[in-house]
Amino acid sequence: MTKPKQGSVSRLLIASVGALLLSSAGGVSAYASSSPISAAPDEPASVGDNGNDVVTFDMGVNGATASDLAAQVRSNDLYLVETRSLYTAAGQTLTIGLPSQDGGVPADPIAEIAATLQDLEDAAALSRENSISDPAVVDPMPELIAAARAELATRGAVFDKVVVSGTPADLKIPGLVADPVDTHSMKEEGDIAAAACGRWHPFYSSSSSANSAAGGRYNSLNFQWTGSGLSALRCTGSSTFEPDFVTYNYDARNYFSQTMLAWSTTMPNGYWDTNAFDGSDERVYTVGSSNTATVAASTNYNVYFRMSNGNYSSDTAKIVWQRGHYTWGCPSGPAWCIFADESVIQYAWSITLPGVWSP
């Protein structure tokens, strides 16, 4: 998402995020997703004047099962916004996010996670000849899929992080710890260096769009940084990254709806971004990283989203690479608190959906 400039708009965000967060009956794209940098335990992130706060809880080393989480939600009178399951292999982490089912645990999280893994495997097979042309580039996805399937088979759906909404009193839950604020990625307004550092954005590799066997339609996007590109990103002072996948909607024909069914990423500190400030002519779908400190060069990164079907069978798209920063004093999570420092547009309306597209 391309957000307005900071200042008065930042204050407006904090005041209005609550209404948008809980007004997503027509689809979850309007809510402000949170992440591991949302709030300290004694300072839950405010979502506005509706009396509710939102915070991301770390569910501990063993995570929480669906039944355990359902019991927590019921007993503490919470509104569940999103669940996140994390799977680690080959030194990388795959995060899979699922929206809540009317404020409760997703109806069939095992099936939804399994469908996401199948889509990722299908997308990799579709684009393998295009997605990683350099043999020096490491692709952790096959090992991540295998690790996730193994855990799903032995433990079922386990949630490592959950985003919940409730009153401040409700959110002080014994035994649960809110993720701390990530000070690494926070910057004062105007603190970003303007010096030219070279090409900082990754190389686009390929995207795959298709119908999902679970219903809906998905897009899987692959990209990699070179060593010099990653050094340039560090040089800029930016510490967050969003690869916006933007579809053409000037003709009101859209391959994807705006109702998110699942998302995933192999980037660190992943989150599903809001599209509250995006216009209707271009639809923006973004899975971002709120802290790029551990991003590695010569590694294939993937972002995926699955939406309900749009109203048309094809579409065109472009990529907008966006580096940014998490601003001080904004309490409502990365979807609302990360602001752009620079954006680069590539392949404007050249990417075709569905199918595989590679430059």
GINOR-V992059 format. One record per residue. N is the residue number from 1. RES is the residue in three letters. PSI is psi as a letter, one per 30 degrees, with the letter a starting at -180 (* if undefined). Layout:
N;RES;PSI + N;RES;PSI
This chain:
1;MET;k + 2;THR;j + 3;LYS;l + 4;PRO;l + 5;LYS;l + 6;GLN;a + 7;GLY;b + 8;SER;e + 9;VAL;e + 10;SER;e + 11;ARG;e + 12;LEU;e + 13;LEU;e + 14;ILE;e + 15;ALA;f + 16;SER;f + 17;VAL;e + 18;GLY;e + 19;ALA;e + 20;LEU;e + 21;LEU;e + 22;LEU;g + 23;SER;h + 24;SER;h + 25;ALA;e + 26;GLY;g + 27;GLY;l + 28;VAL;g + 29;SER;f + 30;ALA;f + 31;TYR;l + 32;ALA;j + 33;SER;k + 34;SER;a + 35;SER;a + 36;PRO;g + 37;ILE;g + 38;SER;e + 39;ALA;l + 40;ALA;l + 41;PRO;e + 42;ASP;g + 43;GLU;i + 44;PRO;k + 45;ALA;k + 46;SER;k + 47;VAL;g + 48;GLY;a + 49;ASP;g + 50;ASN;g + 51;GLY;f + 52;ASN;l + 53;ASP;l + 54;VAL;k + 55;VAL;l + 56;THR;k + 57;PHE;k + 58;ASP;k + 59;MET;g + 60;GLY;l + 61;VAL;e + 62;ASN;f + 63;GLY;a + 64;ALA;k + 65;THR;l + 66;ALA;e + 67;SER;e + 68;ASP;e + 69;LEU;e + 70;ALA;e + 71;ALA;e + 72;GLN;e + 73;VAL;e + 74;ARG;e + 75;SER;f + 76;ASN;g + 77;ASP;h + 78;LEU;l + 79;TYR;j + 80;LEU;k + 81;VAL;e + 82;GLU;k + 83;THR;l + 84;ARG;k + 85;SER;k + 86;LEU;k + 87;TYR;k + 88;THR;k + 89;ALA;l + 90;ALA;h + 91;GLY;g + 92;GLN;l + 93;THR;k + 94;LEU;k + 95;THR;k + 96;ILE;k + 97;GLY;k + 98;LEU;k + 99;PRO;l + 100;SER;l + 101;GLN;j + 102;ASP;h + 103;GLY;f + 104;GLY;a + 105;VAL;k + 106;PRO;k + 107;ALA;e + 108;ASP;i + 109;PRO;e + 110;ILE;e + 111;ALA;e + 112;GLU;e + 113;ILE;e + 114;ALA;e + 115;ALA;e + 116;THR;e + 117;LEU;e + 118;GLN;e + 119;ASP;e + 120;LEU;e + 121;GLU;e + 122;ASP;e + 123;ALA;e + 124;ALA;e + 125;ALA;e + 126;LEU;e + 127;SER;g + 128;ARG;e + 129;GLU;f + 130;ASN;f + 131;SER;e + 132;ILE;i + 133;SER;f + 134;ASP;j + 135;PRO;f + 136;ALA;f + 137;VAL;k + 138;VAL;k + 139;ASP;j + 140;PRO;f + 141;MET;e + 142;PRO;e + 143;GLU;e + 144;LEU;e + 145;ILE;e + 146;ALA;e + 147;ALA;e + 148;ALA;e + 149;ARG;e + 150;ALA;e + 151;GLU;e + 152;LEU;e + 153;ALA;e + 154;THR;e + 155;ARG;f + 156;GLY;a + 157;ALA;k + 158;VAL;k + 159;PHE;k + 160;ASP;f + 161;LYS;k + 162;VAL;k + 163;VAL;k + 164;VAL;l + 165;SER;k + 166;GLY;a + 167;THR;l + 168;PRO;e + 169;ALA;e + 170;ASP;e + 171;LEU;f + 172;LYS;i + 173;ILE;k + 174;PRO;k + 175;GLY;f + 176;LEU;k + 177;VAL;k + 178;ALA;k + 179;ASP;k + 180;PRO;l + 181;VAL;k + 182;ASP;j + 183;THR;f + 184;HIS;e + 185;SER;g + 186;MET;k + 187;LYS;k + 188;GLU;l + 189;GLU;k + 190;GLY;g + 191;ASP;f + 192;ILE;k + 193;ALA;k + 194;ALA;g + 195;ALA;k + 196;ALA;k + 197;CYS;f + 198;GLY;a + 199;ARG;j + 200;TRP;f + 201;HIS;l + 202;PRO;l + 203;PHE;k + 204;TYR;k + 205;SER;d + 206;SER;l + 207;SER;k + 208;SER;k + 209;SER;k + 210;ALA;l + 211;ASN;k + 212;SER;k + 213;ALA;f + 214;ALA;f + 215;GLY;k + 216;GLY;a + 217;ARG;k + 218;TYR;l + 219;ASN;k + 220;SER;k + 221;LEU;k + 222;ASN;k + 223;PHE;l + 224;GLN;l + 225;TRP;k + 226;THR;l + 227;GLY;e + 228;SER;e + 229;GLY;e + 230;LEU;e + 231;SER;e + 232;ALA;e + 233;LEU;e + 234;ARG;e + 235;CYS;e + 236;THR;f + 237;GLY;f + 238;SER;k + 239;SER;g + 240;THR;l + 241;PHE;k + 242;GLU;j + 243;PRO;j + 244;ASP;k + 245;PHE;j + 246;VAL;k + 247;THR;l + 248;TYR;k + 249;ASN;g + 250;TYR;f + 251;ASP;g + 252;ALA;g + 253;ARG;k + 254;ASN;k + 255;TYR;e + 256;PHE;k + 257;SER;a + 258;GLN;g + 259;THR;j + 260;MET;k + 261;LEU;e + 262;ALA;l + 263;TRP;l + 264;SER;l + 265;THR;l + 266;THR;g + 267;MET;l + 268;PRO;l + 269;ASN;h + 270;GLY;l + 271;TYR;l + 272;TRP;k + 273;ASP;l + 274;THR;l + 275;ASN;g + 276;ALA;f + 277;PHE;g + 278;ASP;k + 279;GLY;l + 280;SER;f + 281;ASP;f + 282;GLU;k + 283;ARG;k + 284;VAL;k + 285;TYR;j + 286;THR;k + 287;VAL;j + 288;GLY;l + 289;SER;k + 290;SER;f + 291;ASN;j + 292;THR;g + 293;ALA;e + 294;THR;g + 295;VAL;k + 296;ALA;k + 297;ALA;l + 298;SER;h + 299;THR;k + 300;ASN;k + 301;TYR;k + 302;ASN;k + 303;VAL;k + 304;TYR;k + 305;PHE;k + 306;ARG;k + 307;MET;l + 308;SER;l + 309;ASN;k + 310;GLY;a + 311;ASN;g + 312;TYR;l + 313;SER;f + 314;SER;l + 315;ASP;l + 316;THR;l + 317;ALA;l + 318;LYS;l + 319;ILE;k + 320;VAL;j + 321;TRP;k + 322;GLN;j + 323;ARG;l + 324;GLY;a + 325;HIS;l + 326;TYR;j + 327;THR;k + 328;TRP;k + 329;GLY;f + 330;CYS;j + 331;PRO;g + 332;SER;g + 333;GLY;l + 334;PRO;e + 335;ALA;f + 336;TRP;f + 337;CYS;f + 338;ILE;k + 339;PHE;k + 340;ALA;k + 341;ASP;e + 342;GLU;k + 343;SER;k + 344;VAL;k + 345;ILE;k + 346;GLN;k + 347;TYR;h + 348;ALA;j + 349;TRP;g + 350;SER;f + 351;ILE;k + 352;THR;k + 353;LEU;k + 354;PRO;a + 355;GLY;a + 356;VAL;k + 357;TRP;k + 358;SER;k + 359;PRO;*
